[in-house]
Amino acid sequence: MLIALMADIHANREAFAACLAHAREHGAERHVFLGDYVGYGADPAWVVETVMQHVASGSTAILGNHDHAIGEPRETMNPNAQIAIQWTRGQLSPSARSFLDHLPVHAEEGDRLYVHADGRIPQQWRYVTDRDDAARCFEGHAAQWIFCGHVHVPALFGITATHKLLHFQPVAGVPVPLSPQRRWLAVLGSVGQPRDGNAASSYALLDLAKNELTYMRVAYDIERAAAKIRDAGLPEALAHRLSLGR
């Protein structure tokens, strides 16, 4: 089976639609969404409703911290993120809000763990940015493969049977063999707001038959997505950063 893994969509309809189309063209049979469907962007209703449709057809969706903030006013964020969340609350239907309220913080399927942030204590929303963070995540869960988002920067970590921890910078379009002699932690990057200096959307395809993971980058209509943010009256910085990939 070929699974499309997507995280941090952030209400970016143009980016999400482009990634869904790209995954479909490459034969994806199922989707796993790793949270943060809302926040920052101007199309939260469309994004959440699209995720809901996929879940109704057998896909998996995980809660992200921005999704959690919709129903939890005590969740603290930076000022621009907080403005976007306050605006988003008025854009979502009761059914969409209920969907977000009932999402799990993690899901386990076979030897795979899906989670938005660090899998050790998912509700703390801790980032996985370096070897120390990855080691903590590996120690916190016994899954062979762990998939997360939250960071907006794609990365791949592996740990050997002798506890040697490896850090890889994935190359878009190049399959990575996931050796069964190692455990793996994949940080997917972001569909809707990349922060690695590459403005193209990031997601990954997991081939369960071949035990391969391929990170993908997908171009989308950034100008349209940014214009929608401006038209909605959201902070200019949220529009400007899309073209920078920062």
C-alpha positions, 0 to 999 in steps of 0.5 A, a space after each residue: 500500500 502507498 500512503 500519503 503522509 501530510 502535516 501542517 496544512 494550516 488552512 492553505 487550500 491551494 497547497 493542500 489541493 496541489 498535494 492531494 492531486 500530486 499524491 493521487 497522480 503517484 498512486 496513493 491509496 490512503 492518506 494520514 493527516 498529522 494535524 494542524 489543519 487550521 491556523 495561519 491560512 484563509 481556507 480553514 473550512 475547506 481544509 477541515 471539510 476535505 480532511 473529514 471527507 477523507 477520514 470518512 473514506 478510511 483515512 487517519 487524522 491526528 490532532 495538532 496544537 492549532 486544531 486543539 486551540 480552536 476549542 481551548 482558549 487557554 492554548 497560548 501562541 505567538 500573536 499572529 498565530 493567536 489572531 489567526 485562531 481567533 478568526 478561524 473560530 468564526 469560520 468553522 461550522 459546528 460539525 467541523 469544530 466537533 470533528 477537531 474536538 474529537 481527534 486523537 493525539 496519536 494513532 498506532 497502526 501495526 508498527 507505525 506511530 502517527 503523531 503531530 509532535 514529539 511522540 513521548 508526551 504528545 499533548 505537550 507539543 514538543 518539537 523534534 528538531 535535532 538528535 536530542 529531540 529525536 532520542 527523547 522521542 525514540 525513548 518515549 515510544 517503542 514503534 518501529 516507525 514514527 511519523 510527525 510534523 509540527 516543525 515545518 522542516 522535513 527531516 529523517 532520523 534513524 537509530 540502530 540496534 546499538 543506539 547510534 542515532 543518525 540524522 538525514 536530510 531527505 532529498 525530494 523525490 529520492 526514495 529512502 529504504 527504511 531498513 528493518 534493522 533500524 527504527 525510524 522517525 520521519 518529520 514530514 515538513 509542512 504542506 501549507 507553510 514550509 519553513 526550510 527556505 523552500 516555498 514548495 509544499 512538503 509531504 511524503 509517500 510511504 510504500 509499505 510493500 517496499 519499506 520506502 519513504 519518499 519526501 515530495 515537494 509540490 509547487 502551488 499557487 502561492 500568490 493566490 493563497 497569500 492574496 486570500 490571507 490579505 483579503 481576510 484581514 489576517 496579518 501581512 506576515 502570514 501572507 509574505 512568508 509563504 513566498 519565502 518558505 520561512 
